[in-house]
């Protein structure tokens, strides 16, 4: 093994000027559909795997991506496309963290061998890209359920294609995956579940089922303790899931099966890249890096708010033995390191990729007298509405929920958008939904939320807000729905929500150059309104502007507009995003398109103040 990755045979001389080029064509350059590899010999498949591994490493070294999981499934992907007949046979890749090799073999190889095309494809399966991608998938534990639907539809139509769900052991902890297994077990039809078991989730696996998977690995699939057989599924084990020929044999044995079957393959996460093999967690997803050293090309400082949150969590755990921090497979959404998780000890609980369970467990912890905090990305909170409503809020369980990555300036893939949370959760009865505007205010709110026992509290962790709070931050937030007046003015009031409070302040500074002195308000609490302040604003303000880092439909701005209703003395203008899905967008361009910049807002205000409607 080289210091960074395996390069032998045909793949040894692959790189010229950052692209995958040689004096003679690569196998990858000749593959336009999976049918092109079906007649390959064992040696050709081995060379193809080398090329794919080298290409994957080269590409991710330039643009980053989910490198560890993809390196581990190259041989399995070659075997799948050798045996099955896509797109007639349907393949569903759970969470899409293992779809890069699939894309290479389904007409998209240029995106992995030519630097000019690196960004032509998404990091997730995409039905817009290819007929070989049946679904757009970015959330985990869904593939088996999706496959059961495809299989049922096939049977109803009288077709006979194979349906294959490809799922990792980490994804198996999600409730939907277990629900899918349960249904699949009694279907008595063609349904093939390939379980890619690399003994890792994003971080380490957590949960009782992983002892069962370990026993299956240790006994070459012969252990009597077998969840899959217990659910009515046939079962087959492949000890070396990086042996293409063994995989081909296993897949041929189950092709056209008329009963649901699990093919359990044991792979190595990060195979072929020494850094990823040695640190599977750190290299699950990685920024662009130097191949020779493994160092990031542009090391980024940790998010200061998340770093401050980690420090707070560690201190709170030492101070309060009843404090518990919950994670659902992504180190709490605040990037807790292995050492920090170890420091928390029993006060850290990783439930695996099972957000619904995490929320319900938090409700139970709070009702039992503990002080739980559950943290995850905004996009994953979309999965827990029922638990938040039923288990937490109806019961007024005073648990605390941190939602991170809640901004149009964070993840830009359509499956990971983080700006729907205001519309989803600000309307749930009994839930106090807070959007602090600075690190200082965030920590004050978090400290209060943990100490109080009256309300369930969701905190929208700020991203891109005030560097320093422009007003004294209070310590007691028990008086709900009390807004903060940042600056006093007249004619126009700018209500900046959470991350965009700073944007409102900057827009007010732009207006000041025109002699317009705006009032700036931080509402802080998004689950209610400061009716007293809003009523008072009518005395001196003709125009109310709301600015939020989220969608307008069901957003905070709509609450303000509804409050003023048909009052002819006040005009309300809401700024935010339309109700839509956006995919792989440029954040700055999207903001400009919807006038979410300070100069644009200021210019609009000048025009509106001159209009006869509000004179």
Wavefront OBJ file of the C-alpha trace (Angstrom):
o trace
v 0.000 0.000 0.000
v 1.196 3.457 -0.880
v 1.027 6.166 1.789
v -2.261 7.226 0.394
v -3.872 4.589 -1.813
v -3.457 1.440 -3.893
v -2.450 2.033 -7.493
v -1.349 -1.074 -9.376
v -1.584 -2.368 -12.936
v -3.545 -0.226 -15.378
v -4.427 2.430 -12.791
v -0.820 3.204 -11.958
v -0.361 5.998 -14.478
v -3.726 7.655 -14.454
v -3.219 11.322 -13.746
v -2.263 14.058 -16.213
v -3.073 17.678 -15.352
v -5.677 16.722 -12.779
v -7.758 14.612 -15.149
v -8.017 10.892 -15.593
v -6.192 10.559 -18.919
v -3.746 8.111 -20.504
v -2.210 7.363 -23.840
v -4.820 4.646 -24.318
v -8.438 4.588 -23.127
v -9.306 3.628 -19.599
v -11.975 1.080 -18.960
v -14.054 3.868 -17.398
v -13.850 5.920 -20.583
v -15.400 3.053 -22.504
v -18.297 2.418 -20.127
v -21.513 4.146 -21.139
v -23.972 1.754 -19.514
v -23.776 -1.223 -17.157
v -24.135 -3.603 -20.088
v -20.596 -2.650 -21.147
v -19.045 -4.572 -18.241
v -21.095 -7.765 -18.355
v -18.601 -9.701 -20.498
v -15.548 -8.591 -18.510
v -13.123 -11.230 -17.306
v -12.021 -11.545 -13.719
v -8.829 -9.671 -14.537
v -10.728 -6.900 -16.314
v -13.051 -6.480 -13.344
v -10.043 -6.254 -11.032
v -8.471 -3.575 -13.242
v -11.783 -1.722 -13.425
v -12.018 -1.677 -9.622
v -8.497 -0.232 -9.435
v -9.420 2.509 -11.890
v -12.609 3.327 -10.039
v -10.813 3.495 -6.699
v -8.056 5.724 -8.087
v -10.612 7.959 -9.833
v -12.713 8.282 -6.709
v -9.719 9.260 -4.607
v -8.481 11.742 -7.186
v -11.895 13.394 -7.563
v -12.609 13.685 -3.852
v -9.120 15.056 -3.258
v -10.214 18.014 -5.411
v -13.867 18.560 -4.419
v -14.440 16.423 -1.318
v -17.353 14.084 -0.721
v -18.436 10.861 0.963
v -15.208 9.047 0.313
v -15.060 6.288 2.964
v -18.398 4.560 2.251
v -17.940 4.737 -1.509
v -14.444 3.269 -1.476
v -15.838 0.268 0.368
v -18.526 -0.675 -2.186
v -16.672 -0.496 -5.497
v -16.453 -4.277 -5.884
v -20.057 -4.746 -4.771
v -21.238 -2.209 -7.350
v -19.311 -3.902 -10.157
v -20.824 -7.228 -9.118
v -24.359 -5.813 -8.978
v -24.136 -4.348 -12.461
v -22.496 -7.497 -13.805
v -25.325 -9.729 -12.588
v -28.422 -7.549 -12.743
v -29.856 -5.704 -15.735
v -30.328 -2.065 -14.809
v -32.373 -0.015 -15.375
v -34.920 -2.805 -15.911
v -33.805 -4.260 -12.590
v -34.253 -1.546 -9.979
v -31.468 -0.572 -7.545
v -32.131 1.750 -4.614
v -29.084 3.066 -2.716
v -29.967 3.997 0.851
v -28.879 7.530 1.907
v -26.728 7.703 -1.281
v -23.445 7.667 0.615
v -22.499 4.640 -1.509
v -23.669 5.732 -4.956
v -20.481 7.116 -6.572
v -19.367 3.771 -8.093
v -22.929 3.224 -9.340
v -22.800 6.582 -11.111
v -19.466 5.679 -12.719
v -21.022 2.611 -14.318
v -24.267 4.220 -15.445
v -23.131 6.777 -17.983
v -21.629 9.365 -15.642
v -17.973 8.314 -15.584
v -16.817 11.683 -16.954
v -17.789 13.286 -13.643
v -15.185 11.092 -11.949
v -12.337 11.036 -14.464
v -12.350 14.521 -15.981
v -11.788 17.495 -13.699
v -13.821 19.728 -16.016
v -16.897 17.616 -15.210
v -16.369 16.905 -11.518
v -19.367 19.011 -10.512
v -21.717 17.734 -13.191
v -23.359 15.240 -10.846
v -24.874 15.382 -7.400
v -23.368 13.596 -4.421
v -26.657 11.715 -4.066
v -28.788 9.607 -6.368
v -30.871 11.816 -8.623
v -33.679 10.751 -10.921
v -33.070 13.934 -12.931
v -29.551 12.709 -13.753
v -30.241 9.166 -14.874
v -32.917 6.504 -15.358
v -30.649 4.332 -13.231
v -31.403 6.490 -10.179
v -34.943 5.548 -9.254
v -35.255 8.100 -6.436
v -33.626 11.254 -5.113
v -32.324 9.994 -1.766
v -30.343 11.793 0.911
v -31.966 10.723 4.177
v -31.225 7.332 5.607
v -33.070 4.069 6.313
v -35.514 4.453 3.419
v -34.337 2.008 0.743
v -36.097 -1.131 1.993
v -39.449 0.607 2.339
v -39.071 2.132 -1.123
v -38.144 -1.282 -2.502
v -41.225 -2.936 -1.006
v -43.358 -0.394 -2.869
v -41.542 -0.993 -6.155
v -41.865 -4.744 -5.712
v -45.595 -4.525 -4.988
v -46.178 -2.255 -8.002
v -44.239 -4.703 -10.195
v -46.329 -7.645 -9.004
v -49.579 -5.770 -9.591
v -48.478 -4.991 -13.153
v -47.362 -8.575 -13.819
v -43.718 -7.691 -14.463
v -40.723 -9.784 -13.325
v -37.776 -7.404 -12.832
v -35.532 -7.703 -9.780
v -35.796 -5.074 -7.054
v -32.630 -4.501 -5.017
v -32.333 -2.354 -1.887
v -28.731 -1.512 -0.989
v -28.422 -0.448 2.650
v -25.562 0.029 5.120
v -25.406 -1.368 8.640
v -25.553 2.179 10.055
v -28.807 2.873 8.218
v -30.274 -0.353 9.570
v -30.771 1.274 12.993
v -33.443 3.602 11.623
v -36.992 2.673 12.470
v -38.111 2.856 8.845
v -35.486 0.265 7.875
v -36.814 -2.154 10.499
v -40.392 -1.445 9.432
v -39.375 -2.194 5.856
v -37.733 -5.470 6.883
v -40.870 -6.441 8.758
v -43.082 -5.910 5.706
v -40.583 -7.474 3.311
v -40.495 -10.635 5.421
v -44.032 -11.611 4.479
v -44.155 -10.440 0.869
v -43.152 -13.784 -0.714
v -41.912 -12.172 -3.886
v -38.707 -10.984 -5.497
v -37.025 -8.500 -3.180
v -33.250 -8.506 -2.668
v -31.745 -6.577 0.233
v -27.981 -6.110 0.068
v -26.717 -5.248 3.542
v -23.348 -3.511 3.290
v -21.858 -4.183 6.722
v -18.619 -2.252 7.300
v -19.153 -2.132 11.080
v -19.563 1.642 10.965
v -22.283 4.235 10.814
v -21.075 7.799 10.194
v -19.312 7.358 13.514
v -19.292 4.124 15.508
v -22.415 1.971 15.532
v -24.718 2.041 18.553
v -27.505 -0.368 19.412
v -28.166 -3.946 20.374
v -28.528 -5.270 16.831
v -24.850 -4.685 16.139
v -23.865 -7.470 18.500
v -26.015 -9.726 16.319
v -24.276 -8.514 13.160
v -20.887 -9.112 14.793
v -21.857 -12.710 15.665
v -22.951 -13.270 12.075
v -19.588 -11.985 10.831
v -17.692 -14.128 13.348
v -19.589 -17.302 12.376
v -19.558 -16.752 8.615
v -23.282 -16.096 8.729
v -24.098 -19.268 10.675
v -25.076 -17.798 14.059
v -28.558 -18.804 15.192
v -29.157 -15.234 16.373
v -30.337 -13.850 13.017
v -32.768 -10.938 12.895
v -33.401 -11.372 9.184
v -34.451 -15.008 9.340
v -36.578 -14.189 12.377
v -38.462 -11.692 10.207
v -39.095 -14.277 7.492
v -36.299 -13.352 5.081
v -33.916 -15.752 3.417
v -30.298 -15.023 4.219
v -26.905 -15.351 2.551
v -23.522 -14.171 3.862
v -20.410 -13.063 1.933
v -17.406 -12.827 4.234
v -15.300 -10.730 1.881
v -17.552 -8.060 0.468
v -14.594 -6.630 -1.459
v -14.147 -9.848 -3.468
v -15.930 -9.162 -6.751
v -16.048 -12.785 -7.833
v -17.552 -14.005 -4.555
v -20.147 -11.245 -4.793
v -21.033 -12.165 -8.375
v -21.613 -15.745 -7.278
v -23.868 -14.610 -4.410
v -25.868 -12.214 -6.570
v -26.336 -14.802 -9.307
v -27.674 -17.207 -6.698
v -30.430 -14.774 -5.675
v -31.225 -13.212 -9.046
v -34.881 -13.772 -9.985
v -35.622 -15.151 -6.511
v -39.282 -15.418 -5.642
v -38.790 -14.802 -1.954
v -37.313 -11.834 -0.086
v -33.656 -12.358 0.728
v -30.886 -10.527 2.557
v -27.388 -10.757 1.096
v -25.148 -9.723 3.978
v -21.720 -8.564 2.757
v -18.813 -7.604 4.990
v -16.850 -4.711 3.463
v -14.078 -2.367 4.552
v -14.984 1.285 4.865
v -12.404 3.450 3.110
v -10.760 0.504 1.343
v -7.628 1.497 -0.585
v -7.046 4.839 1.120
v -4.912 4.359 4.189
v -6.169 7.506 5.905
v -9.773 6.382 5.515
v -9.026 2.845 6.627
v -7.316 4.124 9.783
v -9.964 6.781 10.564
v -13.349 5.641 9.213
v -15.244 8.368 11.076
v -13.039 11.260 9.995
v -13.058 10.102 6.396
v -16.746 9.250 6.123
v -17.045 12.590 4.406
v -13.993 14.709 3.797
v -13.101 18.098 2.410
v -10.615 18.368 -0.498
v -7.259 17.008 0.592
v -3.642 16.502 -0.428
v -3.286 12.899 -1.556
v 0.297 12.635 -0.354
v -0.389 13.715 3.230
v -4.138 13.417 3.700
v -4.229 17.015 4.976
v -7.130 19.236 3.998
v -6.299 21.670 1.233
v -8.206 24.514 2.858
v -8.469 23.730 6.575
v -11.536 25.431 7.928
v -11.982 26.695 11.438
v -14.802 25.018 13.334
v -18.105 26.832 13.363
v -17.655 29.179 16.360
v -21.227 28.722 17.572
v -20.991 24.921 17.449
v -17.591 25.029 19.159
v -19.064 27.213 21.924
v -21.979 24.786 22.216
v -19.590 21.863 22.673
v -17.780 23.732 25.457
v -21.116 24.504 27.096
v -22.269 20.882 26.892
v -19.058 19.595 28.477
v -19.278 22.150 31.293
v -22.985 21.503 31.892
v -22.374 17.758 32.141
v -19.779 18.333 34.856
v -22.069 20.717 36.701
v -25.274 18.695 36.472
v -25.192 14.889 36.816
v -28.734 14.713 35.406
v -27.732 16.358 32.141
v -27.804 14.107 29.045
v -26.802 14.934 25.488
v -28.507 12.871 22.775
v -27.235 12.217 19.275
v -28.713 10.343 16.323
v -25.618 9.081 14.568
v -24.035 12.410 13.583
v -22.174 13.286 16.800
v -24.945 15.492 18.018
v -25.005 17.897 15.111
v -22.383 19.944 16.969
v -19.323 17.900 15.930
v -18.464 16.253 19.220
v -15.072 14.611 18.837
v -14.397 11.031 20.005
v -12.501 12.448 22.999
v -15.395 14.758 23.909
v -17.893 11.919 23.628
v -15.685 9.834 25.892
v -15.484 12.710 28.373
v -19.281 12.857 28.532
v -19.404 9.129 29.236
v -22.847 7.996 30.396
v -24.153 11.525 29.849
v -23.812 11.033 26.096
v -26.264 8.758 24.300
v -25.983 8.001 20.591
v -29.188 6.230 19.552
v -27.925 5.508 16.047
v -29.637 6.895 12.993
v -33.038 7.033 14.656
v -34.194 10.618 15.115
v -37.758 9.632 16.012
v -36.493 7.514 18.879
v -34.138 10.281 20.036
v -37.019 12.757 20.385
v -39.252 10.267 22.204
v -36.368 9.250 24.461
v -35.764 12.920 25.255
v -39.426 13.208 26.281
v -39.003 10.225 28.592
v -35.766 11.559 30.055
v -37.357 14.916 30.808
v -40.428 13.330 32.377
v -38.113 11.183 34.522
v -36.266 14.192 35.912
v -33.217 14.301 33.654
v -32.258 17.376 31.635
v -31.909 16.156 28.038
v -30.674 18.036 24.994
v -31.018 16.461 21.555
v -29.055 18.030 18.718
v -29.187 17.320 14.998
v -29.315 19.074 11.654
v -32.430 20.981 10.672
v -33.026 18.714 7.667
v -33.289 15.647 9.910
v -35.826 17.260 12.225
v -38.251 16.913 9.323
v -38.528 13.249 10.355
v -39.793 13.820 13.895
v -42.898 15.967 13.656
v -45.161 13.341 15.204
v -42.852 12.648 18.131
v -42.413 16.374 18.763
v -46.154 16.932 18.698
v -47.370 13.826 20.490
v -44.637 12.620 22.827
v -43.065 15.955 23.717
v -45.523 18.807 23.351
v -48.846 17.261 24.343
v -47.091 16.028 27.463
v -45.210 19.301 28.010
v -41.987 17.368 28.505
v -39.331 20.024 29.130
v -36.724 18.601 26.784
v -34.419 20.852 24.758
v -33.810 20.490 21.031
v -30.965 22.086 19.082
v -31.487 22.462 15.351
v -28.265 23.158 13.459
v -27.547 23.948 9.826
v -30.805 25.894 9.604
v -29.913 28.311 6.842
v -29.963 28.753 3.100
v -26.207 29.223 3.464
v -25.576 25.657 4.642
v -26.297 22.454 2.719
v -27.507 23.116 -0.822
v -28.514 19.643 -1.997
v -32.257 19.185 -2.385
v -32.300 16.299 0.096
v -30.529 18.263 2.832
v -32.144 21.697 2.823
v -32.300 23.188 6.296
v -34.679 26.125 5.998
v -38.114 24.542 6.459
v -37.937 24.255 10.245
v -39.681 27.538 11.095
v -42.737 26.599 9.066
v -42.776 23.084 10.497
v -42.247 23.657 14.202
v -43.210 27.216 15.099
v -46.875 26.194 14.970
v -46.732 23.190 17.326
v -48.689 23.997 20.513
v -46.684 24.166 23.758
v -43.339 24.265 21.929
v -41.208 27.347 22.595
v -39.243 27.904 19.402
v -36.357 30.346 19.827
v -34.001 31.831 17.228
v -31.086 33.550 18.973
v -29.011 35.943 16.919
v -25.485 35.601 18.309
v -23.313 33.086 20.132
v -23.772 35.011 23.380
v -27.556 34.980 23.074
v -27.562 31.335 21.968
v -25.676 30.239 25.087
v -27.917 32.350 27.334
v -31.032 30.839 25.773
v -29.589 27.325 26.036
v -28.673 27.829 29.690
v -32.211 29.036 30.481
v -33.866 26.247 28.472
v -32.014 23.520 30.373
v -32.711 25.078 33.767
v -36.467 25.641 33.294
v -38.992 22.820 33.573
v -42.158 24.412 32.153
v -41.735 24.098 28.409
v -40.248 21.969 25.668
v -37.829 24.279 23.864
v -36.377 24.186 20.360
v -33.392 26.429 19.673
v -32.389 27.387 16.166
v -28.608 27.524 16.498
v -27.443 30.753 14.819
v -25.347 30.728 11.687
v -24.074 33.997 10.300
v -25.802 36.189 12.884
v -24.297 38.981 14.960
v -20.610 38.533 15.695
v -21.332 40.230 19.024
v -24.749 41.007 20.383
v -25.560 44.719 19.859
v -27.740 44.737 22.972
v -27.393 43.377 26.518
v -28.331 39.711 26.527
v -30.738 38.774 29.275
v -30.569 35.597 31.326
v -34.262 34.967 31.978
v -36.558 34.117 29.060
v -39.537 32.947 31.089
v -41.587 35.889 29.756
v -42.325 34.366 26.390
v -42.856 36.214 23.129
v -40.894 39.312 24.153
v -39.012 40.833 21.256
v -35.798 42.834 21.511
v -35.662 46.355 20.062
v -32.131 46.570 18.696
v -32.357 50.161 17.429
v -35.106 52.782 17.643
v -36.294 54.602 14.546
v -39.428 55.626 12.666
v -41.308 55.059 9.410
v -39.955 51.554 8.812
v -39.348 48.647 11.193
v -37.085 45.791 10.142
v -37.842 42.520 11.967
v -34.861 40.225 11.427
v -35.396 36.592 12.410
v -32.504 34.675 13.955
v -29.635 34.448 11.484
v -31.061 37.427 9.590
v -31.210 39.847 12.506
v -27.764 40.989 11.448
v -29.044 41.396 7.881
v -31.811 43.665 9.181
v -29.232 45.753 11.028
v -27.063 46.057 7.911
v -30.085 47.081 5.831
v -30.905 49.736 8.455
v -27.359 51.067 8.169
v -27.825 51.307 4.392
v -31.055 53.236 4.916
v -29.370 55.618 7.332
v -27.249 56.907 4.434
v -30.520 58.161 2.916
v -31.661 59.776 6.139
v -34.078 56.957 6.960
v -33.637 55.809 10.548
v -35.211 52.391 10.837
v -36.272 50.464 13.898
v -34.620 47.040 14.070
v -36.261 44.243 16.039
v -35.148 40.746 16.992
v -38.294 38.714 17.715
v -36.274 35.817 19.253
v -39.394 33.711 19.934
v -40.858 32.371 16.687
v -43.711 30.404 18.232
v -45.613 33.526 19.285
v -45.889 37.278 18.825
v -45.086 40.281 20.967
v -48.536 41.823 20.460
v -47.769 44.785 22.697
v -44.729 45.809 20.679
v -46.428 45.225 17.321
v -49.349 47.391 18.371
v -46.955 50.103 19.533
v -45.112 50.038 16.196
v -48.185 51.363 14.396
v -47.794 54.706 16.134
v -44.615 55.690 14.259
v -44.140 53.138 11.462
v -45.865 52.993 8.097
v -43.910 49.997 6.828
v -43.034 46.697 8.517
v -40.364 44.508 6.915
v -39.746 40.918 7.994
v -36.602 39.056 6.962
v -36.180 35.345 7.686
v -33.752 32.598 6.721
v -36.526 30.238 5.693
v -39.571 29.852 3.461
v -42.341 32.437 3.542
v -45.284 30.016 3.524
v -46.032 29.296 7.152
v -43.065 31.399 8.222
v -42.708 34.049 10.885
v -43.387 36.888 8.469
v -46.840 35.526 7.765
v -47.612 35.733 11.483
v -46.745 39.434 11.396
v -48.806 40.033 8.261
v -51.787 38.248 9.792
v -51.482 40.302 12.976
v -51.843 43.582 11.100
v -54.427 42.106 8.749
v -56.357 44.722 6.816
v -55.007 47.696 8.783
v -54.658 50.367 6.103
v -52.183 52.365 8.161
v -49.455 49.731 7.988
v -47.927 47.885 5.027
v -46.152 44.583 5.694
v -43.541 43.170 3.318
v -42.103 39.692 3.946
v -38.652 38.628 2.727
v -37.654 34.986 2.564
v -37.702 32.041 0.188
v -40.678 30.711 -1.757
v -42.143 27.304 -0.966
v -40.006 25.213 -3.286
v -37.234 22.664 -3.463
v -33.844 24.012 -4.519
v -31.025 21.780 -5.666
v -27.278 22.414 -5.754
v -27.824 26.137 -5.801
v -25.400 28.982 -5.238
v -26.432 30.513 -1.873
v -25.377 34.043 -2.753
v -27.216 33.886 -6.076
v -30.356 32.498 -4.443
v -30.258 35.271 -1.839
v -29.931 37.937 -4.544
v -32.772 36.406 -6.562
v -35.112 36.887 -3.626
v -33.736 40.259 -2.498
v -32.144 38.846 0.625
v -29.246 41.277 0.680
v -28.990 44.500 2.636
v -28.622 46.821 -0.417
v -31.645 45.226 -2.110
v -33.826 45.455 0.994
v -32.788 49.076 1.554
v -33.516 49.962 -2.068
v -36.937 48.303 -1.870
v -37.746 50.193 1.337
v -36.862 53.535 -0.252
v -39.236 52.802 -3.115
v -42.040 51.595 -0.855
v -41.797 54.614 1.439
v -42.292 56.846 -1.596
v -45.358 54.996 -2.845
v -48.618 56.734 -2.292
v -50.055 53.640 -0.658
v -48.075 54.161 2.492
v -47.561 57.903 2.605
l 1 2 3 4 5 6 7 8 9 10 11 12 13 14 15 16 17 18 19 20 21 22 23 24 25 26 27 28 29 30 31 32 33 34 35 36 37 38 39 40 41 42 43 44 45 46 47 48 49 50 51 52 53 54 55 56 57 58 59 60 61 62 63 64 65 66 67 68 69 70 71 72 73 74 75 76 77 78 79 80 81 82 83 84 85 86 87 88 89 90 91 92 93 94 95 96 97 98 99 100 101 102 103 104 105 106 107 108 109 110 111 112 113 114 115 116 117 118 119 120 121 122 123 124 125 126 127 128 129 130 131 132 133 134 135 136 137 138 139 140 141 142 143 144 145 146 147 148 149 150 151 152 153 154 155 156 157 158 159 160 161 162 163 164 165 166 167 168 169 170 171 172 173 174 175 176 177 178 179 180 181 182 183 184 185 186 187 188 189 190 191 192 193 194 195 196 197 198 199 200 201 202 203 204 205 206 207 208 209 210 211 212 213 214 215 216 217 218 219 220 221 222 223 224 225 226 227 228 229 230 231 232 233 234 235 236 237 238 239 240 241 242 243 244 245 246 247 248 249 250 251 252 253 254 255 256 257 258 259 260 261 262 263 264 265 266 267 268 269 270 271 272 273 274 275 276 277 278 279 280 281 282 283 284 285 286 287 288 289 290 291 292 293 294 295 296 297 298 299 300 301 302 303 304 305 306 307 308 309 310 311 312 313 314 315 316 317 318 319 320 321 322 323 324 325 326 327 328 329 330 331 332 333 334 335 336 337 338 339 340 341 342 343 344 345 346 347 348 349 350 351 352 353 354 355 356 357 358 359 360 361 362 363 364 365 366 367 368 369 370 371 372 373 374 375 376 377 378 379 380 381 382 383 384 385 386 387 388 389 390 391 392 393 394 395 396 397 398 399 400 401 402 403 404 405 406 407 408 409 410 411 412 413 414 415 416 417 418 419 420 421 422 423 424 425 426 427 428 429 430 431 432 433 434 435 436 437 438 439 440 441 442 443 444 445 446 447 448 449 450 451 452 453 454 455 456 457 458 459 460 461 462 463 464 465 466 467 468 469 470 471 472 473 474 475 476 477 478 479 480 481 482 483 484 485 486 487 488 489 490 491 492 493 494 495 496 497 498 499 500 501 502 503 504 505 506 507 508 509 510 511 512 513 514 515 516 517 518 519 520 521 522 523 524 525 526 527 528 529 530 531 532 533 534 535 536 537 538 539 540 541 542 543 544 545 546 547 548 549 550 551 552 553 554 555 556 557 558 559 560 561 562 563 564 565 566 567 568 569 570 571 572 573 574 575 576 577 578 579 580 581 582 583 584 585 586 587 588 589 590 591 592 593 594 595 596 597 598 599 600 601 602 603 604 605 606 607 608 609 610 611 612 613 614 615
